[in-house]
Amino acid sequence: MAEEARHDTHWQGSPLQMWSGMDPYGIQEIVVQFDTGDEEVLKPKSRGEFKAYELQQTAVYMGTLAHQLK
């Protein structure tokens, strides 16, 4: 199953569930799905994919969302 997942272009999970060697580059959008069925799509503002700073800022935003939802 892990071999099949490595070839899938759509990955679901947390960074802690990433297997060794998975490249964090090439992320074009992050989709946050809520229990209500609503979703929010996050895309980088100036490029076609997320870079390190944008990923860090997205992590801060998602941490804020998680804290507000508790």
C-alpha positions, 0 to 999 in steps of 0.5 A: 500500500505504501508503494501505491501511495508514493505514486499518488499525486494527491496526498492526505495526512499530516507532515508527521505521516510523511514517509521518508524522502517525500519532497515538500516542494511542488505543493500548488494548493492546500485544501482545508475541509471542515466537518460542516462540508465547507472547505477553504483552498489556500494557494500561493500568492506570487508563484505557482507553488508554495515555497518554504516561507509560504508553507511556514506562514500557512502552518501558522494560519492553520495552527490559528484555525485549529486553536479557534475551532477548539 
